[in-house]
């Protein structure tokens, strides 16, 4: 079975396995100031940062 990027399998009772997204703490720092620390999948971090910066009004567009 091929897993999506950023996914891991974990064992369940009875020998079954479940696919979970891997998440890591990500700090968003602009000009040396931490704006947020969130749990996120390490896949597509650039998109995550862009969406955050646009939503918070830190940038006008990409």
mmCIF file of the N, C-alpha and C atoms, coordinates in Angstrom:
data_MODEL
# 
_entry.id   MODEL 
# 
loop_
_atom_site.group_PDB 
_atom_site.id 
_atom_site.type_symbol 
_atom_site.label_atom_id 
_atom_site.label_alt_id 
_atom_site.label_comp_id 
_atom_site.label_asym_id 
_atom_site.label_entity_id 
_atom_site.label_seq_id 
_atom_site.pdbx_PDB_ins_code 
_atom_site.Cartn_x 
_atom_site.Cartn_y 
_atom_site.Cartn_z 
_atom_site.occupancy 
_atom_site.B_iso_or_equiv 
_atom_site.pdbx_formal_charge 
_atom_site.auth_seq_id 
_atom_site.auth_comp_id 
_atom_site.auth_asym_id 
_atom_site.auth_atom_id 
_atom_site.pdbx_PDB_model_num 
ATOM 1   N N  . UNK A 1 1  ? 0.844  -1.185 0.000  1.00 0.00 ? 1  UNK A N  1 
ATOM 2   C CA . UNK A 1 1  ? 0.000  0.000  0.000  1.00 0.00 ? 1  UNK A CA 1 
ATOM 3   C C  . UNK A 1 1  ? 0.887  1.246  0.000  1.00 0.00 ? 1  UNK A C  1 
ATOM 4   N N  . UNK A 1 2  ? 0.635  2.131  -0.917 1.00 0.00 ? 2  UNK A N  1 
ATOM 5   C CA . UNK A 1 2  ? 1.389  3.377  -1.000 1.00 0.00 ? 2  UNK A CA 1 
ATOM 6   C C  . UNK A 1 2  ? 0.677  4.447  -0.179 1.00 0.00 ? 2  UNK A C  1 
ATOM 7   N N  . UNK A 1 3  ? 1.427  5.119  0.698  1.00 0.00 ? 3  UNK A N  1 
ATOM 8   C CA . UNK A 1 3  ? 0.834  6.152  1.555  1.00 0.00 ? 3  UNK A CA 1 
ATOM 9   C C  . UNK A 1 3  ? 0.983  7.527  0.921  1.00 0.00 ? 3  UNK A C  1 
ATOM 10  N N  . UNK A 1 4  ? 0.012  8.398  1.143  1.00 0.00 ? 4  UNK A N  1 
ATOM 11  C CA . UNK A 1 4  ? 0.176  9.779  0.686  1.00 0.00 ? 4  UNK A CA 1 
ATOM 12  C C  . UNK A 1 4  ? 1.344  10.436 1.414  1.00 0.00 ? 4  UNK A C  1 
ATOM 13  N N  . UNK A 1 5  ? 1.956  11.423 0.796  1.00 0.00 ? 5  UNK A N  1 
ATOM 14  C CA . UNK A 1 5  ? 3.048  12.150 1.444  1.00 0.00 ? 5  UNK A CA 1 
ATOM 15  C C  . UNK A 1 5  ? 2.563  12.722 2.767  1.00 0.00 ? 5  UNK A C  1 
ATOM 16  N N  . UNK A 1 6  ? 3.374  12.600 3.796  1.00 0.00 ? 6  UNK A N  1 
ATOM 17  C CA . UNK A 1 6  ? 3.015  13.151 5.096  1.00 0.00 ? 6  UNK A CA 1 
ATOM 18  C C  . UNK A 1 6  ? 2.088  12.267 5.914  1.00 0.00 ? 6  UNK A C  1 
ATOM 19  N N  . UNK A 1 7  ? 1.906  11.014 5.503  1.00 0.00 ? 7  UNK A N  1 
ATOM 20  C CA . UNK A 1 7  ? 1.021  10.112 6.233  1.00 0.00 ? 7  UNK A CA 1 
ATOM 21  C C  . UNK A 1 7  ? 1.825  8.994  6.870  1.00 0.00 ? 7  UNK A C  1 
ATOM 22  N N  . UNK A 1 8  ? 1.317  8.474  7.967  1.00 0.00 ? 8  UNK A N  1 
ATOM 23  C CA . UNK A 1 8  ? 1.925  7.341  8.655  1.00 0.00 ? 8  UNK A CA 1 
ATOM 24  C C  . UNK A 1 8  ? 0.827  6.337  8.976  1.00 0.00 ? 8  UNK A C  1 
ATOM 25  N N  . UNK A 1 9  ? 1.217  5.064  9.186  1.00 0.00 ? 9  UNK A N  1 
ATOM 26  C CA . UNK A 1 9  ? 0.238  4.076  9.623  1.00 0.00 ? 9  UNK A CA 1 
ATOM 27  C C  . UNK A 1 9  ? 0.467  3.781  11.097 1.00 0.00 ? 9  UNK A C  1 
ATOM 28  N N  . UNK A 1 10 ? -0.600 3.520  11.799 1.00 0.00 ? 10 UNK A N  1 
ATOM 29  C CA . UNK A 1 10 ? -0.520 3.174  13.221 1.00 0.00 ? 10 UNK A CA 1 
ATOM 30  C C  . UNK A 1 10 ? -1.298 1.883  13.444 1.00 0.00 ? 10 UNK A C  1 
ATOM 31  N N  . UNK A 1 11 ? -0.805 1.026  14.345 1.00 0.00 ? 11 UNK A N  1 
ATOM 32  C CA . UNK A 1 11 ? -1.511 -0.229 14.607 1.00 0.00 ? 11 UNK A CA 1 
ATOM 33  C C  . UNK A 1 11 ? -2.764 0.009  15.445 1.00 0.00 ? 11 UNK A C  1 
ATOM 34  N N  . UNK A 1 12 ? -3.786 -0.761 15.164 1.00 0.00 ? 12 UNK A N  1 
ATOM 35  C CA . UNK A 1 12 ? -5.038 -0.743 15.924 1.00 0.00 ? 12 UNK A CA 1 
ATOM 36  C C  . UNK A 1 12 ? -5.223 -2.099 16.584 1.00 0.00 ? 12 UNK A C  1 
ATOM 37  N N  . UNK A 1 13 ? -6.073 -2.184 17.592 1.00 0.00 ? 13 UNK A N  1 
ATOM 38  C CA . UNK A 1 13 ? -6.340 -3.476 18.212 1.00 0.00 ? 13 UNK A CA 1 
ATOM 39  C C  . UNK A 1 13 ? -6.837 -4.479 17.162 1.00 0.00 ? 13 UNK A C  1 
ATOM 40  N N  . UNK A 1 14 ? -6.460 -5.714 17.316 1.00 0.00 ? 14 UNK A N  1 
ATOM 41  C CA . UNK A 1 14 ? -6.904 -6.753 16.397 1.00 0.00 ? 14 UNK A CA 1 
ATOM 42  C C  . UNK A 1 14 ? -6.038 -6.866 15.154 1.00 0.00 ? 14 UNK A C  1 
ATOM 43  N N  . UNK A 1 15 ? -4.930 -6.130 15.108 1.00 0.00 ? 15 UNK A N  1 
ATOM 44  C CA . UNK A 1 15 ? -4.016 -6.236 13.981 1.00 0.00 ? 15 UNK A CA 1 
ATOM 45  C C  . UNK A 1 15 ? -4.294 -5.297 12.824 1.00 0.00 ? 15 UNK A C  1 
ATOM 46  N N  . UNK A 1 16 ? -5.388 -4.561 12.878 1.00 0.00 ? 16 UNK A N  1 
ATOM 47  C CA . UNK A 1 16 ? -5.683 -3.605 11.799 1.00 0.00 ? 16 UNK A CA 1 
ATOM 48  C C  . UNK A 1 16 ? -4.728 -2.414 11.885 1.00 0.00 ? 16 UNK A C  1 
ATOM 49  N N  . UNK A 1 17 ? -4.671 -1.640 10.824 1.00 0.00 ? 17 UNK A N  1 
ATOM 50  C CA . UNK A 1 17 ? -3.831 -0.443 10.795 1.00 0.00 ? 17 UNK A CA 1 
ATOM 51  C C  . UNK A 1 17 ? -4.670 0.727  10.271 1.00 0.00 ? 17 UNK A C  1 
ATOM 52  N N  . UNK A 1 18 ? -4.357 1.930  10.746 1.00 0.00 ? 18 UNK A N  1 
ATOM 53  C CA . UNK A 1 18 ? -5.047 3.136  10.291 1.00 0.00 ? 18 UNK A CA 1 
ATOM 54  C C  . UNK A 1 18 ? -4.012 4.103  9.713  1.00 0.00 ? 18 UNK A C  1 
ATOM 55  N N  . UNK A 1 19 ? -4.415 4.838  8.696  1.00 0.00 ? 19 UNK A N  1 
ATOM 56  C CA . UNK A 1 19 ? -3.553 5.849  8.086  1.00 0.00 ? 19 UNK A CA 1 
ATOM 57  C C  . UNK A 1 19 ? -3.883 7.199  8.717  1.00 0.00 ? 19 UNK A C  1 
ATOM 58  N N  . UNK A 1 20 ? -2.852 7.857  9.238  1.00 0.00 ? 20 UNK A N  1 
ATOM 59  C CA . UNK A 1 20 ? -3.028 9.168  9.858  1.00 0.00 ? 20 UNK A CA 1 
ATOM 60  C C  . UNK A 1 20 ? -2.112 10.174 9.179  1.00 0.00 ? 20 UNK A C  1 
ATOM 61  N N  . UNK A 1 21 ? -2.576 11.406 9.109  1.00 0.00 ? 21 UNK A N  1 
ATOM 62  C CA . UNK A 1 21 ? -1.716 12.476 8.602  1.00 0.00 ? 21 UNK A CA 1 
ATOM 63  C C  . UNK A 1 21 ? -0.659 12.775 9.653  1.00 0.00 ? 21 UNK A C  1 
ATOM 64  N N  . UNK A 1 22 ? 0.574  12.967 9.220  1.00 0.00 ? 22 UNK A N  1 
ATOM 65  C CA . UNK A 1 22 ? 1.640  13.346 10.134 1.00 0.00 ? 22 UNK A CA 1 
ATOM 66  C C  . UNK A 1 22 ? 1.542  14.846 10.374 1.00 0.00 ? 22 UNK A C  1 
ATOM 67  N N  . UNK A 1 23 ? 1.612  15.266 11.616 1.00 0.00 ? 23 UNK A N  1 
ATOM 68  C CA . UNK A 1 23 ? 1.593  16.689 11.944 1.00 0.00 ? 23 UNK A CA 1 
ATOM 69  C C  . UNK A 1 23 ? 2.794  17.030 12.812 1.00 0.00 ? 23 UNK A C  1 
ATOM 70  N N  . UNK A 1 24 ? 3.326  18.198 12.593 1.00 0.00 ? 24 UNK A N  1 
ATOM 71  C CA . UNK A 1 24 ? 4.474  18.695 13.352 1.00 0.00 ? 24 UNK A CA 1 
ATOM 72  C C  . UNK A 1 24 ? 4.186  20.135 13.764 1.00 0.00 ? 24 UNK A C  1 
ATOM 73  N N  . UNK A 1 25 ? 4.797  20.622 14.847 1.00 0.00 ? 25 UNK A N  1 
ATOM 74  C CA . UNK A 1 25 ? 4.608  22.029 15.208 1.00 0.00 ? 25 UNK A CA 1 
ATOM 75  C C  . UNK A 1 25 ? 5.335  22.916 14.193 1.00 0.00 ? 25 UNK A C  1 
ATOM 76  N N  . UNK A 1 26 ? 4.650  23.945 13.733 1.00 0.00 ? 26 UNK A N  1 
ATOM 77  C CA . UNK A 1 26 ? 5.209  24.886 12.759 1.00 0.00 ? 26 UNK A CA 1 
ATOM 78  C C  . UNK A 1 26 ? 5.073  26.293 13.333 1.00 0.00 ? 26 UNK A C  1 
ATOM 79  N N  . UNK A 1 27 ? 6.204  26.987 13.443 1.00 0.00 ? 27 UNK A N  1 
ATOM 80  C CA . UNK A 1 27 ? 6.179  28.387 13.904 1.00 0.00 ? 27 UNK A CA 1 
ATOM 81  C C  . UNK A 1 27 ? 6.250  29.287 12.689 1.00 0.00 ? 27 UNK A C  1 
ATOM 82  N N  . UNK A 1 28 ? 5.320  30.242 12.602 1.00 0.00 ? 28 UNK A N  1 
ATOM 83  C CA . UNK A 1 28 ? 5.324  31.218 11.520 1.00 0.00 ? 28 UNK A CA 1 
ATOM 84  C C  . UNK A 1 28 ? 5.955  32.497 12.054 1.00 0.00 ? 28 UNK A C  1 
ATOM 85  N N  . UNK A 1 29 ? 7.122  32.839 11.515 1.00 0.00 ? 29 UNK A N  1 
ATOM 86  C CA . UNK A 1 29 ? 7.908  33.965 12.011 1.00 0.00 ? 29 UNK A CA 1 
ATOM 87  C C  . UNK A 1 29 ? 8.100  34.962 10.878 1.00 0.00 ? 29 UNK A C  1 
ATOM 88  N N  . UNK A 1 30 ? 7.701  36.200 11.120 1.00 0.00 ? 30 UNK A N  1 
ATOM 89  C CA . UNK A 1 30 ? 7.862  37.278 10.146 1.00 0.00 ? 30 UNK A CA 1 
ATOM 90  C C  . UNK A 1 30 ? 8.750  38.348 10.762 1.00 0.00 ? 30 UNK A C  1 
ATOM 91  N N  . UNK A 1 31 ? 9.852  38.659 10.086 1.00 0.00 ? 31 UNK A N  1 
ATOM 92  C CA . UNK A 1 31 ? 10.787 39.690 10.539 1.00 0.00 ? 31 UNK A CA 1 
ATOM 93  C C  . UNK A 1 31 ? 11.203 39.475 11.989 1.00 0.00 ? 31 UNK A C  1 
ATOM 94  N N  . UNK A 1 32 ? 11.457 38.221 12.333 1.00 0.00 ? 32 UNK A N  1 
ATOM 95  C CA . UNK A 1 32 ? 11.945 37.869 13.661 1.00 0.00 ? 32 UNK A CA 1 
ATOM 96  C C  . UNK A 1 32 ? 10.892 37.798 14.749 1.00 0.00 ? 32 UNK A C  1 
ATOM 97  N N  . UNK A 1 33 ? 9.616  37.990 14.404 1.00 0.00 ? 33 UNK A N  1 
ATOM 98  C CA . UNK A 1 33 ? 8.529  37.966 15.390 1.00 0.00 ? 33 UNK A CA 1 
ATOM 99  C C  . UNK A 1 33 ? 7.633  36.757 15.112 1.00 0.00 ? 33 UNK A C  1 
ATOM 100 N N  . UNK A 1 34 ? 7.477  35.890 16.116 1.00 0.00 ? 34 UNK A N  1 
ATOM 101 C CA . UNK A 1 34 ? 6.601  34.731 15.962 1.00 0.00 ? 34 UNK A CA 1 
ATOM 102 C C  . UNK A 1 34 ? 5.154  35.194 15.952 1.00 0.00 ? 34 UNK A C  1 
ATOM 103 N N  . UNK A 1 35 ? 4.465  34.882 14.860 1.00 0.00 ? 35 UNK A N  1 
ATOM 104 C CA . UNK A 1 35 ? 3.057  35.262 14.709 1.00 0.00 ? 35 UNK A CA 1 
ATOM 105 C C  . UNK A 1 35 ? 2.114  34.149 15.156 1.00 0.00 ? 35 UNK A C  1 
ATOM 106 N N  . UNK A 1 36 ? 2.539  32.899 14.991 1.00 0.00 ? 36 UNK A N  1 
ATOM 107 C CA . UNK A 1 36 ? 1.681  31.769 15.365 1.00 0.00 ? 36 UNK A CA 1 
ATOM 108 C C  . UNK A 1 36 ? 2.527  30.505 15.430 1.00 0.00 ? 36 UNK A C  1 
ATOM 109 N N  . UNK A 1 37 ? 2.093  29.571 16.251 1.00 0.00 ? 37 UNK A N  1 
ATOM 110 C CA . UNK A 1 37 ? 2.643  28.219 16.267 1.00 0.00 ? 37 UNK A CA 1 
ATOM 111 C C  . UNK A 1 37 ? 1.448  27.288 16.145 1.00 0.00 ? 37 UNK A C  1 
ATOM 112 N N  . UNK A 1 38 ? 1.465  26.460 15.108 1.00 0.00 ? 38 UNK A N  1 
ATOM 113 C CA . UNK A 1 38 ? 0.328  25.586 14.837 1.00 0.00 ? 38 UNK A CA 1 
ATOM 114 C C  . UNK A 1 38 ? 0.831  24.189 14.493 1.00 0.00 ? 38 UNK A C  1 
ATOM 115 N N  . UNK A 1 39 ? -0.037 23.222 14.647 1.00 0.00 ? 39 UNK A N  1 
ATOM 116 C CA . UNK A 1 39 ? 0.257  21.874 14.181 1.00 0.00 ? 39 UNK A CA 1 
ATOM 117 C C  . UNK A 1 39 ? -0.172 21.808 12.717 1.00 0.00 ? 39 UNK A C  1 
ATOM 118 N N  . UNK A 1 40 ? 0.715  21.278 11.864 1.00 0.00 ? 40 UNK A N  1 
ATOM 119 C CA . UNK A 1 40 ? 0.405  21.202 10.437 1.00 0.00 ? 40 UNK A CA 1 
ATOM 120 C C  . UNK A 1 40 ? 1.130  20.012 9.828  1.00 0.00 ? 40 UNK A C  1 
ATOM 121 N N  . UNK A 1 41 ? 0.614  19.549 8.715  1.00 0.00 ? 41 UNK A N  1 
ATOM 122 C CA . UNK A 1 41 ? 1.301  18.515 7.958  1.00 0.00 ? 41 UNK A CA 1 
ATOM 123 C C  . UNK A 1 41 ? 2.530  19.145 7.323  1.00 0.00 ? 41 UNK A C  1 
ATOM 124 N N  . UNK A 1 42 ? 3.658  18.439 7.319  1.00 0.00 ? 42 UNK A N  1 
ATOM 125 C CA . UNK A 1 42 ? 4.861  19.028 6.723  1.00 0.00 ? 42 UNK A CA 1 
ATOM 126 C C  . UNK A 1 42 ? 4.797  19.107 5.201  1.00 0.00 ? 42 UNK A C  1 
ATOM 127 N N  . UNK A 1 43 ? 3.730  18.583 4.607  1.00 0.00 ? 43 UNK A N  1 
ATOM 128 C CA . UNK A 1 43 ? 3.544  18.665 3.165  1.00 0.00 ? 43 UNK A CA 1 
ATOM 129 C C  . UNK A 1 43 ? 2.876  20.011 2.854  1.00 0.00 ? 43 UNK A C  1 
ATOM 130 N N  . UNK A 1 44 ? 3.321  20.690 1.841  1.00 0.00 ? 44 UNK A N  1 
ATOM 131 C CA . UNK A 1 44 ? 2.725  21.951 1.386  1.00 0.00 ? 44 UNK A CA 1 
ATOM 132 C C  . UNK A 1 44 ? 2.829  23.079 2.414  1.00 0.00 ? 44 UNK A C  1 
ATOM 133 N N  . UNK A 1 45 ? 3.944  23.170 3.110  1.00 0.00 ? 45 UNK A N  1 
ATOM 134 C CA . UNK A 1 45 ? 4.111  24.253 4.087  1.00 0.00 ? 45 UNK A CA 1 
ATOM 135 C C  . UNK A 1 45 ? 4.092  25.622 3.423  1.00 0.00 ? 45 UNK A C  1 
ATOM 136 N N  . UNK A 1 46 ? 4.581  25.706 2.189  1.00 0.00 ? 46 UNK A N  1 
ATOM 137 C CA . UNK A 1 46 ? 4.569  26.991 1.495  1.00 0.00 ? 46 UNK A CA 1 
ATOM 138 C C  . UNK A 1 46 ? 3.133  27.491 1.296  1.00 0.00 ? 46 UNK A C  1 
ATOM 139 N N  . UNK A 1 47 ? 2.224  26.601 0.905  1.00 0.00 ? 47 UNK A N  1 
ATOM 140 C CA . UNK A 1 47 ? 0.815  26.970 0.741  1.00 0.00 ? 47 UNK A CA 1 
ATOM 141 C C  . UNK A 1 47 ? 0.199  27.371 2.077  1.00 0.00 ? 47 UNK A C  1 
ATOM 142 N N  . UNK A 1 48 ? 0.553  26.650 3.134  1.00 0.00 ? 48 UNK A N  1 
ATOM 143 C CA . UNK A 1 48 ? 0.047  26.955 4.477  1.00 0.00 ? 48 UNK A CA 1 
ATOM 144 C C  . UNK A 1 48 ? 0.469  28.370 4.895  1.00 0.00 ? 48 UNK A C  1 
ATOM 145 N N  . UNK A 1 49 ? 1.749  28.674 4.701  1.00 0.00 ? 49 UNK A N  1 
ATOM 146 C CA . UNK A 1 49 ? 2.269  29.993 5.057  1.00 0.00 ? 49 UNK A CA 1 
ATOM 147 C C  . UNK A 1 49 ? 1.618  31.089 4.219  1.00 0.00 ? 49 UNK A C  1 
ATOM 148 N N  . UNK A 1 50 ? 1.484  30.858 2.917  1.00 0.00 ? 50 UNK A N  1 
ATOM 149 C CA . UNK A 1 50 ? 0.868  31.848 2.040  1.00 0.00 ? 50 UNK A CA 1 
ATOM 150 C C  . UNK A 1 50 ? -0.572 32.133 2.467  1.00 0.00 ? 50 UNK A C  1 
ATOM 151 N N  . UNK A 1 51 ? -1.346 31.087 2.733  1.00 0.00 ? 51 UNK A N  1 
ATOM 152 C CA . UNK A 1 51 ? -2.730 31.274 3.172  1.00 0.00 ? 51 UNK A CA 1 
ATOM 153 C C  . UNK A 1 51 ? -2.813 32.036 4.480  1.00 0.00 ? 51 UNK A C  1 
ATOM 154 N N  . UNK A 1 52 ? -1.933 31.730 5.415  1.00 0.00 ? 52 UNK A N  1 
ATOM 155 C CA . UNK A 1 52 ? -1.924 32.443 6.697  1.00 0.00 ? 52 UNK A CA 1 
ATOM 156 C C  . UNK A 1 52 ? -1.600 33.916 6.487  1.00 0.00 ? 52 UNK A C  1 
ATOM 157 N N  . UNK A 1 53 ? -0.545 34.196 5.721  1.00 0.00 ? 53 UNK A N  1 
ATOM 158 C CA . UNK A 1 53 ? -0.112 35.574 5.509  1.00 0.00 ? 53 UNK A CA 1 
ATOM 159 C C  . UNK A 1 53 ? -1.183 36.394 4.778  1.00 0.00 ? 53 UNK A C  1 
ATOM 160 N N  . UNK A 1 54 ? -1.847 35.793 3.792  1.00 0.00 ? 54 UNK A N  1 
ATOM 161 C CA . UNK A 1 54 ? -2.921 36.491 3.083  1.00 0.00 ? 54 UNK A CA 1 
ATOM 162 C C  . UNK A 1 54 ? -4.108 36.766 4.002  1.00 0.00 ? 54 UNK A C  1 
ATOM 163 N N  . UNK A 1 55 ? -4.515 35.748 4.757  1.00 0.00 ? 55 UNK A N  1 
ATOM 164 C CA . UNK A 1 55 ? -5.676 35.878 5.647  1.00 0.00 ? 55 UNK A CA 1 
ATOM 165 C C  . UNK A 1 55 ? -5.444 36.918 6.738  1.00 0.00 ? 55 UNK A C  1 
ATOM 166 N N  . UNK A 1 56 ? -4.238 36.972 7.269  1.00 0.00 ? 56 UNK A N  1 
ATOM 167 C CA . UNK A 1 56 ? -3.924 37.904 8.352  1.00 0.00 ? 56 UNK A CA 1 
ATOM 168 C C  . UNK A 1 56 ? -3.551 39.298 7.849  1.00 0.00 ? 56 UNK A C  1 
ATOM 169 N N  . UNK A 1 57 ? -3.559 39.491 6.532  1.00 0.00 ? 57 UNK A N  1 
ATOM 170 C CA . UNK A 1 57 ? -3.252 40.811 5.976  1.00 0.00 ? 57 UNK A CA 1 
ATOM 171 C C  . UNK A 1 57 ? -1.776 41.170 6.038  1.00 0.00 ? 57 UNK A C  1 
ATOM 172 N N  . UNK A 1 58 ? -0.908 40.191 6.184  1.00 0.00 ? 58 UNK A N  1 
ATOM 173 C CA . UNK A 1 58 ? 0.533  40.460 6.253  1.00 0.00 ? 58 UNK A CA 1 
ATOM 174 C C  . UNK A 1 58 ? 1.103  40.713 4.859  1.00 0.00 ? 58 UNK A C  1 
ATOM 175 N N  . UNK A 1 59 ? 0.453  40.138 3.841  1.00 0.00 ? 59 UNK A N  1 
ATOM 176 C CA . UNK A 1 59 ? 0.809  40.401 2.451  1.00 0.00 ? 59 UNK A CA 1 
ATOM 177 C C  . UNK A 1 59 ? -0.479 40.658 1.680  1.00 0.00 ? 59 UNK A C  1 
ATOM 178 N N  . UNK A 1 60 ? -0.382 41.395 0.577  1.00 0.00 ? 60 UNK A N  1 
ATOM 179 C CA . UNK A 1 60 ? -1.568 41.712 -0.215 1.00 0.00 ? 60 UNK A CA 1 
ATOM 180 C C  . UNK A 1 60 ? -1.869 40.621 -1.243 1.00 0.00 ? 60 UNK A C  1 
ATOM 181 N N  . UNK A 1 61 ? -0.814 40.063 -1.840 1.00 0.00 ? 61 UNK A N  1 
ATOM 182 C CA . UNK A 1 61 ? -0.972 38.949 -2.786 1.00 0.00 ? 61 UNK A CA 1 
ATOM 183 C C  . UNK A 1 61 ? 0.367  38.258 -2.931 1.00 0.00 ? 61 UNK A C  1 
ATOM 184 N N  . UNK A 1 62 ? 0.354  37.154 -3.651 1.00 0.00 ? 62 UNK A N  1 
ATOM 185 C CA . UNK A 1 62 ? 1.612  36.418 -3.794 1.00 0.00 ? 62 UNK A CA 1 
ATOM 186 C C  . UNK A 1 62 ? 2.387  36.956 -4.945 1.00 0.00 ? 62 UNK A C  1 
# 
